[in-house]
């Protein structure tokens, strides 16, 4: 298991600033499904039903809410094609790619945590 240990603690101002930044990030990305939706759409644009099928366990109501929130915050865009019936396809924006390192770190930490839990269950 790899852990980063910082030798010195941040001063009060740096800690407060960091805390504000984390709270702001969590406000925008809160919930179980926002990051999985973005990650799924990073692979390719998708229609609503495709997303729901690939994200097992998400209800249509929750998916619709998450898509609306992600659209309002500039992470995805909703493309409506003219026709009968009209087709709606969701895709990530360039801004979503700023989450690439966050997603990579969360994935690494999630794998590390899963192994820790498995190990503790063996003991």
N, C-alpha and C positions, 0 to 999 in steps of 0.2 A: 504494500500500500504506500502510495506517495502522498506526502503531506507537506505543504509549505508552512514554514514557521518564520515569522518576521521577528528579527532580533530586537527591534525597538517599536514601542507602541506609538501610534500617531498622537499628536497633541490634540487638545480639546476642539480647536477650530477645524482641523483636518477630519477628525472623527465626525463632527456635526455635519460637515459638507458631504462626507461619504455617506452618512446616514440619509441625508436628504436625497442624494442621487439614487440610492437603493430604493427608498420609498417611492420616488417618482417612477423608476423602472418597474417596480412591482405593481404600481397603480395601473400602468398601461398594459402590462403583460400578465396580470393576475389571472388566476383560474387554472383549471386542469387542462383546458383544451387550446388556448391561444397559440402557444408555441408548437404543439403538434400540428395544428392547422397550417401555420406558416411553413413548418418543415415539410409537410406533405405537399404544399403548393410550390415549394422550391424545386421539386422534382419535375413538375409539369402543371400547367393550368388544368383546372378541373371544373366540372359541373357539380351542383349541390349533391346529387345522389352519388356521384363518384366519391366525393369527400366522405359522405356518411358511410359508405360501404368500406372505405379504407380505414376510417377511424372508428373501429369497433367500440360500441358502448356509448357513443354520443347520440343524444336524442335530436330530432329535427329542430325542436325549439331552441335547444342550447346551441346547436351549430349555427342556426340563423342569427342568434344573438352575438355569437363570437365573430361571425363574418361581418356583421354590421359594425361592431366595435373595432375590429382590425381595419376595416375600410375607413372609418372616421379618423383613425390614428395614422393613416397613410401606409400601412403595411401591405395591404392588398388592394386590388382594384376589381371592380365588377364590370365586366364587359357584356353588354346586351346587344345581341345581333337581331337585326330586323328580320322579320319573317313570321310565318304562322305555323306552329307556335314560335314565339320568340325564344331564343336560347341565351341562357346566362352562364358565363364562364368566369371563374375567379382565378386571378393570378397574382403573384407577388409583385411588389414594386421594387425599384432599386433600393429604396430605404430598408426593405426587409433584409437585404444582404448585409446590413450593418449588424445583424444578429448572428451572423455566421460563427464568430468566435464564442459568443455566449452559448449558442447551441452545442458547439464542439465541447466546451468546458462542462456544460450540464450533462452531456452524454458521458464524458469521461468520469465525472463525479458519480453519476447514476450507476455506471458499471462497477465502480469502486465500492459504492455503498451496497449494491446487491451482493457482491462477494463478501463484504463484511458481515452482512446479515446471514448469508449461507454458512459462513464460518462459525458464527456464534450459535447457529442452530445445530451444528455438528458437535459442539462441545457439551 
